[in-house]
Amino acid sequence: MSSKENDMKSDELPRTLRERAIDLLVKNPGKTFTAKELCEILEVESESEIYAVLKQVARILRRKGIDLVFSQPVCKKCGFVMSKMYAKKCPRCKSEWIEPARFMVR
């Protein structure tokens, strides 16, 4: 097998979701993404899977000296700021009208 064939095979290896997420975030510094946007771009069906991957990505990037930061979700009805990166409804007013967290690297 020639080295050209070996190069082609290594290029064809599927990249993990974690690798694709890191590439997307690092190649777009300062640009923010919601979990829903990341699902669409990375072709993932579950937002919960994205949140799990983002926790891992944050640790990986931190070791490389890059910070993954996020704006906390905010209730659009009462203005309550959630402490976690994911919320379906407001703990104060029970509204489901939530501004989602946005993620970026810096």
Kinemage of the C-alpha trace (Angstrom):
@kinemage 1
@onewidth
@group {chain A} dominant
@subgroup {mainchain}
@vectorlist {calphas} color= white
{ca met a 1} P 0.000 0.000 0.000
{ca ser a 2} L 1.439 3.379 -0.940
{ca ser a 3} L 1.750 6.293 1.461
{ca lys a 4} L -0.868 8.171 -0.581
{ca glu a 5} L -3.375 5.383 0.086
{ca asn a 6} L -2.515 5.480 3.806
{ca asp a 7} L -3.076 9.266 3.858
{ca met a 8} L -6.470 8.852 2.205
{ca lys a 9} L -7.527 6.237 4.739
{ca ser a 10} L -6.495 8.403 7.697
{ca asp a 11} L -8.484 11.315 6.220
{ca glu a 12} L -11.551 9.100 6.000
{ca leu a 13} L -11.565 8.182 9.681
{ca pro a 14} L -14.735 9.475 11.324
{ca arg a 15} L -14.174 12.242 13.842
{ca thr a 16} L -15.898 12.091 17.186
{ca leu a 17} L -18.604 14.514 18.186
{ca arg a 18} L -16.230 15.920 20.795
{ca glu a 19} L -13.553 16.614 18.156
{ca arg a 20} L -16.054 18.238 15.807
{ca ala a 21} L -17.414 20.444 18.620
{ca ile a 22} L -13.911 21.560 19.607
{ca asp a 23} L -13.030 22.380 15.991
{ca leu a 24} L -16.224 24.384 15.519
{ca leu a 25} L -15.784 26.402 18.699
{ca val a 26} L -12.039 27.026 18.291
{ca lys a 27} L -12.354 28.039 14.631
{ca asn a 28} L -15.053 30.584 15.551
{ca pro a 29} L -13.646 32.467 18.572
{ca gly a 30} L -16.027 35.064 19.938
{ca lys a 31} L -19.026 33.601 18.071
{ca thr a 32} L -21.744 32.296 20.349
{ca phe a 33} L -23.806 29.165 19.772
{ca thr a 34} L -26.882 27.789 21.521
{ca ala a 35} L -27.171 24.044 22.146
{ca lys a 36} L -29.872 23.924 19.460
{ca glu a 37} L -27.558 25.591 16.923
{ca leu a 38} L -24.777 23.164 17.829
{ca cys a 39} L -27.188 20.249 17.319
{ca glu a 40} L -28.016 21.471 13.827
{ca ile a 41} L -24.415 22.197 12.815
{ca leu a 42} L -22.972 18.995 14.278
{ca glu a 43} L -25.962 16.905 13.141
{ca val a 44} L -26.953 15.645 16.576
{ca glu a 45} L -30.569 14.973 17.505
{ca ser a 46} L -30.388 15.401 21.273
{ca glu a 47} L -29.597 18.666 23.041
{ca ser a 48} L -28.841 16.667 26.197
{ca glu a 49} L -26.063 14.898 24.267
{ca ile a 50} L -24.629 18.312 23.308
{ca tyr a 51} L -24.671 19.464 26.946
{ca ala a 52} L -22.797 16.301 28.008
{ca val a 53} L -20.223 16.799 25.243
{ca leu a 54} L -19.791 20.485 26.142
{ca lys a 55} L -18.866 19.538 29.710
{ca gln a 56} L -16.133 17.261 28.350
{ca val a 57} L -15.043 19.856 25.784
{ca ala a 58} L -14.688 22.472 28.541
{ca arg a 59} L -12.242 20.225 30.435
{ca ile a 60} L -10.234 19.447 27.290
{ca leu a 61} L -10.004 23.098 26.272
{ca arg a 62} L -9.085 24.195 29.798
{ca arg a 63} L -6.031 21.893 29.640
{ca lys a 64} L -5.042 23.674 26.411
{ca gly a 65} L -5.416 27.094 28.030
{ca ile a 66} L -8.693 27.937 26.264
{ca asp a 67} L -11.850 28.843 28.163
{ca leu a 68} L -15.295 27.637 27.113
{ca val a 69} L -17.650 30.241 28.518
{ca phe a 70} L -21.416 30.405 28.472
{ca ser a 71} L -24.102 32.926 29.223
{ca gln a 72} L -26.550 31.546 31.729
{ca pro a 73} L -30.166 30.852 30.698
{ca val a 74} L -32.548 33.671 31.624
{ca cys a 75} L -36.322 33.613 32.075
{ca lys a 76} L -37.836 36.008 29.556
{ca lys a 77} L -40.913 36.486 31.771
{ca cys a 78} L -39.449 37.370 35.177
{ca gly a 79} L -35.727 37.822 34.435
{ca phe a 80} L -34.535 35.049 36.739
{ca val a 81} L -30.976 33.893 35.869
{ca met a 82} L -30.492 30.116 36.086
{ca ser a 83} L -27.293 28.788 37.640
{ca lys a 84} L -26.956 25.750 35.341
{ca met a 85} L -26.375 25.716 31.600
{ca tyr a 86} L -29.684 23.990 30.854
{ca ala a 87} L -33.195 24.836 32.019
{ca lys a 88} L -36.604 23.896 30.657
{ca lys a 89} L -38.614 26.159 32.901
{ca cys a 90} L -38.093 28.916 35.401
{ca pro a 91} L -37.945 27.788 39.042
{ca arg a 92} L -39.377 31.129 40.163
{ca cys a 93} L -42.396 31.735 37.890
{ca lys a 94} L -42.613 28.292 36.174
{ca ser a 95} L -42.545 29.941 32.723
{ca glu a 96} L -41.104 27.905 29.855
{ca trp a 97} L -40.113 31.082 28.024
{ca ile a 98} L -36.361 30.717 28.559
{ca glu a 99} L -33.505 32.428 26.731
{ca pro a 100} L -31.068 29.524 26.255
{ca ala a 101} L -27.418 29.510 27.273
{ca arg a 102} L -24.941 30.587 24.594
{ca phe a 103} L -21.472 29.037 24.343
{ca met a 104} L -18.179 30.412 23.008
{ca val a 105} L -14.425 30.129 23.481
{ca arg a 106} L -12.023 32.884 24.434
